[in-house]
Amino acid sequence: MTLQEYDYARESASKLAASCLLLALTMKNLGGWTPTLEYYSGYRSQDLHPLVKRLNFLLTYQPHDKLKAVRTKYSHRVFFEVAKVTPMDMLKLEEILKSC
């Protein structure tokens, strides 16, 4: 979804990928940013927090008239219906990020 948003063009691909992973781990309650993830990604959890919040905001307040093809594609079970996953509440996300 970020590919069509100019605000994310200035972010490095590795930082964007790491932030997406941290958001996914948080959304699915699969744990936090481990020392192994920090080592191999090169990013500390705190470095990713602002971008994780922006990504969740993008998921929460996305206009439904944009990116219909992307949403349809990733709503299919082949892609594990990830477009149907409910974004996190912003306050709950803030709490979780503060604790890690």
C-alpha atoms as a printed R data frame, in Angstrom:
    type eleno elety resid chain resno       x       y      z
1   ATOM     1    CA   MET     A     1   0.000   0.000  0.000
2   ATOM     2    CA   THR     A     2   2.898   2.334  0.626
3   ATOM     3    CA   LEU     A     3   4.105   2.016 -2.962
4   ATOM     4    CA   GLN     A     4   1.477   4.498 -4.100
5   ATOM     5    CA   GLU     A     5   1.944   6.940 -1.221
6   ATOM     6    CA   TYR     A     6   4.555   9.654 -1.763
7   ATOM     7    CA   ASP     A     7   5.044  10.137  1.984
8   ATOM     8    CA   TYR     A     8   6.767   6.756  2.193
9   ATOM     9    CA   ALA     A     9   9.106   7.252 -0.782
10  ATOM    10    CA   ARG     A    10  11.755   8.893  1.404
11  ATOM    11    CA   GLU     A    11  11.954   5.889  3.742
12  ATOM    12    CA   SER     A    12  14.547   3.237  3.036
13  ATOM    13    CA   ALA     A    13  13.132  -0.066  1.865
14  ATOM    14    CA   SER     A    14  14.797  -1.936  4.734
15  ATOM    15    CA   LYS     A    15  13.343   0.383  7.382
16  ATOM    16    CA   LEU     A    16   9.904   0.191  5.794
17  ATOM    17    CA   ALA     A    17  10.081  -3.609  5.707
18  ATOM    18    CA   ALA     A    18  11.261  -3.786  9.327
19  ATOM    19    CA   SER     A    19   8.474  -1.438 10.428
20  ATOM    20    CA   CYS     A    20   5.887  -3.508  8.563
21  ATOM    21    CA   LEU     A    21   7.182  -6.629 10.271
22  ATOM    22    CA   LEU     A    22   7.022  -5.010 13.713
23  ATOM    23    CA   LEU     A    23   3.468  -3.812 13.042
24  ATOM    24    CA   ALA     A    24   2.442  -7.285 11.839
25  ATOM    25    CA   LEU     A    25   3.984  -8.948 14.897
26  ATOM    26    CA   THR     A    26   2.156  -6.493 17.125
27  ATOM    27    CA   MET     A    27  -1.177  -6.821 15.311
28  ATOM    28    CA   LYS     A    28  -1.094 -10.612 15.481
29  ATOM    29    CA   ASN     A    29   0.230 -10.622 19.061
30  ATOM    30    CA   LEU     A    30   3.255 -12.712 18.042
31  ATOM    31    CA   GLY     A    31   5.781 -11.005 20.241
32  ATOM    32    CA   GLY     A    32   7.952  -7.972 19.905
33  ATOM    33    CA   TRP     A    33  11.224  -6.948 18.367
34  ATOM    34    CA   THR     A    34  13.786  -9.528 19.443
35  ATOM    35    CA   PRO     A    35  17.558  -9.068 19.685
36  ATOM    36    CA   THR     A    36  17.868 -11.364 16.647
37  ATOM    37    CA   LEU     A    37  15.578  -9.123 14.576
38  ATOM    38    CA   GLU     A    38  17.496  -6.083 15.790
39  ATOM    39    CA   TYR     A    39  20.818  -7.639 14.830
40  ATOM    40    CA   TYR     A    40  19.835  -8.767 11.340
41  ATOM    41    CA   SER     A    41  17.731  -5.724 10.439
42  ATOM    42    CA   GLY     A    42  20.092  -3.182 11.961
43  ATOM    43    CA   TYR     A    43  17.164  -1.307 13.554
44  ATOM    44    CA   ARG     A    44  16.264  -0.926 17.181
45  ATOM    45    CA   SER     A    45  12.589  -1.126 18.050
46  ATOM    46    CA   GLN     A    46  12.570   2.526 19.139
47  ATOM    47    CA   ASP     A    47  13.904   3.565 15.710
48  ATOM    48    CA   LEU     A    48  10.875   1.990 14.067
49  ATOM    49    CA   HIS     A    49   8.113   3.319 16.330
50  ATOM    50    CA   PRO     A    50   7.303   6.523 14.394
51  ATOM    51    CA   LEU     A    51   7.064   4.650 11.092
52  ATOM    52    CA   VAL     A    52   5.009   1.842 12.655
53  ATOM    53    CA   LYS     A    53   2.509   4.431 13.893
54  ATOM    54    CA   ARG     A    54   2.316   6.033 10.435
55  ATOM    55    CA   LEU     A    55   1.756   2.635  8.826
56  ATOM    56    CA   ASN     A    56  -1.051   1.796 11.235
57  ATOM    57    CA   PHE     A    57  -2.566   5.222 10.561
58  ATOM    58    CA   LEU     A    58  -2.433   4.454  6.823
59  ATOM    59    CA   LEU     A    59  -4.267   1.182  7.403
60  ATOM    60    CA   THR     A    60  -6.822   2.768  9.716
61  ATOM    61    CA   TYR     A    61  -7.716   5.874  7.727
62  ATOM    62    CA   GLN     A    62  -7.175   4.766  4.161
63  ATOM    63    CA   PRO     A    63  -9.710   6.004  1.636
64  ATOM    64    CA   HIS     A    64 -11.705   3.031  0.400
65  ATOM    65    CA   ASP     A    65 -11.959   4.393 -3.117
66  ATOM    66    CA   LYS     A    66  -8.173   4.150 -3.609
67  ATOM    67    CA   LEU     A    67  -6.173   0.979 -4.183
68  ATOM    68    CA   LYS     A    68  -9.193  -1.237 -4.844
69  ATOM    69    CA   ALA     A    69  -7.137  -3.687 -6.905
70  ATOM    70    CA   VAL     A    70  -4.575  -4.062 -4.117
71  ATOM    71    CA   ARG     A    71  -7.278  -4.515 -1.488
72  ATOM    72    CA   THR     A    72  -9.114  -7.083 -3.637
73  ATOM    73    CA   LYS     A    73  -5.958  -9.034 -4.383
74  ATOM    74    CA   TYR     A    74  -4.893  -9.268 -0.750
75  ATOM    75    CA   SER     A    75  -8.408 -10.110  0.426
76  ATOM    76    CA   HIS     A    76  -8.081 -13.497 -1.271
77  ATOM    77    CA   ARG     A    77  -7.269 -16.554  0.831
78  ATOM    78    CA   VAL     A    78  -4.181 -17.249 -1.314
79  ATOM    79    CA   PHE     A    79  -2.695 -14.157  0.358
80  ATOM    80    CA   PHE     A    80  -4.130 -15.136  3.770
81  ATOM    81    CA   GLU     A    81  -6.741 -12.347  3.538
82  ATOM    82    CA   VAL     A    82  -4.316  -9.830  5.011
83  ATOM    83    CA   ALA     A    83  -6.326  -6.911  3.596
84  ATOM    84    CA   LYS     A    84  -9.165  -7.922  5.909
85  ATOM    85    CA   VAL     A    85  -7.091  -7.713  9.105
86  ATOM    86    CA   THR     A    86  -8.397  -5.009 11.397
87  ATOM    87    CA   PRO     A    87  -5.862  -2.255 12.120
88  ATOM    88    CA   MET     A    88  -4.845  -1.704 15.719
89  ATOM    89    CA   ASP     A    89  -6.359   0.976 17.870
90  ATOM    90    CA   MET     A    90  -3.877   3.868 17.891
91  ATOM    91    CA   LEU     A    91  -3.847   4.158 21.691
92  ATOM    92    CA   LYS     A    92  -3.345   0.431 22.180
93  ATOM    93    CA   LEU     A    93  -0.499   0.463 19.646
94  ATOM    94    CA   GLU     A    94   1.104   3.377 21.486
95  ATOM    95    CA   GLU     A    95   0.934   1.435 24.767
96  ATOM    96    CA   ILE     A    96   2.467  -1.689 23.262
97  ATOM    97    CA   LEU     A    97   5.272   0.242 21.572
98  ATOM    98    CA   LYS     A    98   6.139   2.051 24.794
99  ATOM    99    CA   SER     A    99   6.535  -1.280 26.574
100 ATOM   100    CA   CYS     A   100   9.053  -2.691 24.085
